[in-house]
Amino acid sequence: MSNSATPTSRTRVVRIPERGQYDRATIDAILDEGFVCHVAFTVGDQPFVIPTGYVRYGDEIFVHGSAASRMIRAIEGGCAVCVTVTLVDGLVLARSAFHHSINYRSVVILGRARLVSDVSEKTEALRCFTNHVVENRWEEVRKPTAQELKATTVVAISLAESSAKTRSGPPNDDEADKAWPVWAGVIPLRVEALAPVPAEDLSASLAGFDVIRLKRR
Ligand SMILES: Cc1cc2nc3c(=O)[nH]c(=O)nc-3n(C[C@H](O)[C@H](O)[C@H](O)COP(=O)(O)OP(=O)(O)OC[C@H]3O[C@@H](n4cnc5c(N)ncnc54)[C@H](O)[C@@H]3O)c2cc1C
């Protein structure tokens, strides 16, 4: 794992630069907590930003999809991509409209996708992907057939050029607004697993699912 905390000319946060962080411990912690990213790429002169799942594995993230998907077809050839991950931690309500904000932790990754064509690496990527969402799920479920593996494309994107940006804490109201008679502060937000809803055709002997397996979020 690279611990370089030095941004490149492309990853240096410009606005409020003190919120930018470039060390891999910070970047990895955000990537490991999230599980949905947005992948930006261009086809011709049209940019697309497509939401999808991911997992970090060492110095890369894996993204997968149907071999027929436009996103996968566009990026597997190695075109430039930008991947973002955003964790929303709270709504920041200020006295002024101007100073309203969001507490967040986010990562931006710039790079090019590497096609994962080796079957054992591809299978390992899918195992990590599955277990990233629900702990130990891969070990319980039916594994992909050769046909299913063929229908799935996996790409890896290096974290070599990546940045994190975080905002936390209360609103930054102007001194002159502090007496404005309106509630101000932070409303914390989090992603929370609710009670599981079993499939209608689930065997009664398999009724229980422990959401503690998702609790790391
Ligand atoms: C939930 C959320 C809400 C936001 N709301 C606003 C808003 O309303 N208005 C606003 O102006 N900004 C908002 N931001 C911040 C926004 O993401 C950019 O940081 C901001 O536009 C400033 O970009 P820039 O011009 O300094 O950098 P740019 O020139 O756009 O980016 C330079 C480099 O800095 C890095 N970088 C920039 N932003 C981020 C980031 N968020 N995370 C990780 N790396 C980053 C990237 O590597 C990028 O290549 C929000 C961010 C989040 C996560």
The ligand as a MOL file (V3000), in Angstrom:
LIG
                    3D

  0  0  0     0  0            999 V3000
M  V30 BEGIN CTAB
M  V30 COUNTS 53 58 0 0 0
M  V30 BEGIN ATOM
M  V30 1 C -21.8730 15.6280 -0.4270 0
M  V30 2 C -21.0440 16.7630 -0.9970 0
M  V30 3 C -21.6310 17.9870 -1.2200 0
M  V30 4 C -20.8880 19.0410 -1.7470 0
M  V30 5 N -21.5080 20.2260 -2.0090 0
M  V30 6 C -20.8360 21.1970 -2.6490 0
M  V30 7 C -21.4840 22.3900 -3.0740 0
M  V30 8 O -22.6990 22.5670 -2.8790 0
M  V30 9 N -20.7770 23.3140 -3.7480 0
M  V30 10 C -19.4400 23.1400 -4.0170 0
M  V30 11 O -18.8160 24.0020 -4.6450 0
M  V30 12 N -18.7920 22.0390 -3.6040 0
M  V30 13 C -19.4520 21.0680 -2.9560 0
M  V30 14 N -18.8140 19.9230 -2.5770 0
M  V30 15 C -17.3520 19.8780 -2.7550 0
M  V30 16 C -17.0080 19.4370 -4.1790 0
M  V30 17 O -16.9330 18.0200 -4.1770 0
M  V30 18 C -15.6410 19.9900 -4.6430 0
M  V30 19 O -14.6710 19.6830 -3.6780 0
M  V30 20 C -15.7380 21.4770 -4.9050 0
M  V30 21 O -16.5060 21.6950 -6.0730 0
M  V30 22 C -14.3960 22.1550 -5.0360 0
M  V30 23 O -13.6620 21.6280 -6.0850 0
M  V30 24 P -12.3460 22.4040 -6.5780 0
M  V30 25 O -12.7150 23.4030 -7.6180 0
M  V30 26 O -11.5820 22.8590 -5.3970 0
M  V30 27 O -11.5230 21.2570 -7.1520 0
M  V30 28 P -11.5520 20.6290 -8.6070 0
M  V30 29 O -10.6570 21.4440 -9.4910 0
M  V30 30 O -12.9370 20.3420 -9.0390 0
M  V30 31 O -10.8290 19.2840 -8.2720 0
M  V30 32 C -9.4090 19.1430 -8.2060 0
M  V30 33 C -9.1200 17.8060 -7.6190 0
M  V30 34 O -9.4200 17.8560 -6.2230 0
M  V30 35 C -9.9200 16.6050 -5.8170 0
M  V30 36 N -11.2660 16.7940 -5.2590 0
M  V30 37 C -12.1270 17.8110 -5.4660 0
M  V30 38 N -13.2640 17.6220 -4.7780 0
M  V30 39 C -13.1140 16.4450 -4.1290 0
M  V30 40 C -13.9480 15.7090 -3.2590 0
M  V30 41 N -15.1680 16.1590 -2.8910 0
M  V30 42 N -13.4860 14.5540 -2.7600 0
M  V30 43 C -12.2600 14.0880 -3.0760 0
M  V30 44 N -11.4210 14.7510 -3.9000 0
M  V30 45 C -11.8430 15.9110 -4.4160 0
M  V30 46 C -9.9740 15.7150 -7.0490 0
M  V30 47 O -8.8430 14.8830 -7.1080 0
M  V30 48 C -9.9580 16.6890 -8.1800 0
M  V30 49 O -9.4150 16.1180 -9.3510 0
M  V30 50 C -19.5060 18.8690 -2.0380 0
M  V30 51 C -18.9220 17.6250 -1.7980 0
M  V30 52 C -19.6740 16.5800 -1.2910 0
M  V30 53 C -19.0160 15.2530 -1.0860 0
M  V30 END ATOM
M  V30 BEGIN BOND
M  V30 1 1 1 2
M  V30 2 1 2 3
M  V30 3 2 2 52
M  V30 4 2 3 4
M  V30 5 1 4 5
M  V30 6 1 4 50
M  V30 7 2 5 6
M  V30 8 1 6 7
M  V30 9 1 6 13
M  V30 10 2 7 8
M  V30 11 1 7 9
M  V30 12 1 9 10
M  V30 13 2 10 11
M  V30 14 1 10 12
M  V30 15 2 12 13
M  V30 16 1 13 14
M  V30 17 1 14 15
M  V30 18 1 14 50
M  V30 19 1 15 16
M  V30 20 1 16 17
M  V30 21 1 16 18
M  V30 22 1 18 19
M  V30 23 1 18 20
M  V30 24 1 20 21
M  V30 25 1 20 22
M  V30 26 1 22 23
M  V30 27 1 23 24
M  V30 28 2 24 25
M  V30 29 1 24 26
M  V30 30 1 24 27
M  V30 31 1 27 28
M  V30 32 2 28 29
M  V30 33 1 28 30
M  V30 34 1 28 31
M  V30 35 1 31 32
M  V30 36 1 32 33
M  V30 37 1 33 34
M  V30 38 1 33 48
M  V30 39 1 34 35
M  V30 40 1 35 36
M  V30 41 1 35 46
M  V30 42 1 36 37
M  V30 43 1 36 45
M  V30 44 2 37 38
M  V30 45 1 38 39
M  V30 46 1 39 40
M  V30 47 2 39 45
M  V30 48 1 40 41
M  V30 49 2 40 42
M  V30 50 1 42 43
M  V30 51 2 43 44
M  V30 52 1 44 45
M  V30 53 1 46 47
M  V30 54 1 46 48
M  V30 55 1 48 49
M  V30 56 2 50 51
M  V30 57 1 51 52
M  V30 58 1 52 53
M  V30 END BOND
M  V30 END CTAB
M  END
